[in-house]
Structures are given as C-alpha cells and as structure tokens.
Amino acid sequence: MRLSGAVEQACCIVISLAHPDLRSPVTNQSLARQMGVSPTYITKVTRKLVTAQLITSARGAGGGFRLARASTELTLWDIVAAVEGTESFVQYQGVAERMFARQADDSKIKRGEVSILGAFDRAQARWAETLQSVTLQDIIRELANNG
C-alpha cells in the first residue's frame, strides 16, 4: 500500500496544532506557508481532518484550527483513516474465478481466494494495530527527546 503525501501533511498539521506554546488557532494560510504547499491543497487536507473530528475549525477573525482531542487520544491510525479511508488493501474482483474456471473446480478457486484475501486482511489488521498504538503524544515526546 502506498500512502499519499496528504498523510504526511496531515501528520505535520496535527503535530503543529499540538505544540504546547500554541495560543491561537492556526489558519490554512499559515499551514500552507509553513509547509510550502498551496492553501487550496491544505484546505482539502484540513477538511478531512475536521470531518473526522480530529481538529476543529472556527471561522472569522481569530479563527482557524485546533486539535479536537488531547494528543494522548489521537493516533497515527486516526490520521491515516481520516485522509486515506479504511477500505481493505485488496478489493476482490473475481479475476481468479475467471482465469482458472476451466482448470479447477469452484471450491478450490474459492479456497484460494479466501486464503489470499485472508492473508491481506491479517496484514492490514496488524498494520492498523501498529498505527493505533502510536499516539500523537508519543511522537511529540520522541521529537522532544531527540532535540
């Protein structure tokens, strides 16, 4: 699986919003300037984070973004799921059934498909568990320790 650049940007956004010295909300313009990307693109990323309720948004003078939860409650999985979604790595398309229909009976094909899809599902579950075990606070602590 390949994650989009938006995941990296989303991680940077939530880390910057978790900064202990942050006193006021951060705007899309400010985030875009800091990251060196277009405000339009950052708006798409922040919209996903707001929709997933990872950050909050306030409009008007003094408006911008803040974390919606404590950094101890927000995980890397939350960020990835907000940006990329939670669909399975592999989508069944019935290719094996079409390709091997003349060479094997349906039950063998089905067992093979179940075996393959099961392996991907287990890998995805482990991947998600790993990301769920890393909080934003863990990352901030590691950054602070490594200066």
N, C-alpha and C positions, 0 to 999 in steps of 0.2 A: 504494500500500500504506500502511496506517495501522498503526503500532506501538502496542502497548498501553502504558499507564502503567507496567506492570511492567518494561519495558525501562529506563525512566529510573531506576526504583528499583534495579534490578539494577546499573546503572552506578554509582549512588551507593554501593551496598553494596561493590562490589569496589574502588572508589576509596578508601573509608574503610578497608578492610582492607589496602590498600597503603600506608597512612600510615607513614612511617619511624619515628615515635615510638610506634607500637602495640607494646605489650609483652605483652599477654594477649589471648586470644580475645575476640571480640565476640558478645554474645548477641542473639537475636531481640528480646528486650525492649528492649535498648539501641538497636538499629537502629530499632525501631518508634517509640520515644520521640524519637530524633533526627529522624526523617522525619515525625513527626506522623501516622502511619497505624496501623491496628490490628496487633497482634502476629500475629493469625491470617493476615492478608494477607501480611505479611513472611515468615511461615513458608512460605507457598506459593512465594514468590519464591526464598528461600534453598534450599528443597528442590530446585528446578530447577537452581540453580547447583551444588549438591552432586552431583546426578545427572549433570550434565555435567562433573563433576570440575574445576570452576573454583575452588571453595572446598572446604575440608574442615570436618568437623563433629566436635566432641568433646562427649560428654555428661558430666553430673555437675558437681561443684564445680570451678570454674576452666575449665569447658567453654565452647564457643562456636564461632565460625567464624574461619578463617584462609584466606588465599589458598593455593591448591593449587600454583600455579606462580608463577614470577617475573613481575613486572609487564611485563617486556620480551617475555614469551612469550604474554601474554593480549591478545587483540584485541577490538575492538568487535564483530566478526563472531561471535566465540565467545560473547559475552554475548547478542547478538540470537538466535543459533541456540539457545542454552540456553533462552531464555524463549519465543520465538515458533516455534521449529522451522525447518526448512529446506525446507518444501514450496514448490512453484512458486507464483509470484504468481497465475497463472491456471490453473484446473483445466478441462480440456476436458470439455464437457458435450454436444457434438453438436448444439447449437442451430442452427448454420448449415446443417448437413445436413438437419435437419427443416424449416427455414424456406425454403430455396432448392431443395429437391429437385425441384420442378416446373419451375423456371426455368433450371437449369443442370445439366450432367452431373456425375456424381460426381467425376470427376478435377479439374474446375475448383473444385468446393467443397473438395476435399481440399487442393489447392494453396493456396487462400485461407486455409484453416485453418492449414496448415503455415507460411505466411508470417506470419500474425498471431501464432501461438504462438511462432514463432522470434524475432520482434521482442521479445516479452516475455521470453523466455529469455535473449536477449542483454542486455537491460536489467538483468535480475536478476543475471546474471553480473558485469556491471560494478559494480553496487551492492555485491555481495558482495566483489569485489576491493577496492573502496574501503574498506569496513569492515575487511577483512583487513589492510590496510596501516596501520591506526591501532592502535598498541598502548596498553595502559593506561599504560605509561611515557611515551608521547608526551603523553597527556592530563595526567598529573601534572606533567611538565616545563612544559607550556603554562600550567597553573594557577600554578606557582611563578614563572614569568616575568612573569605578569600581576598578581601580588601579590594 
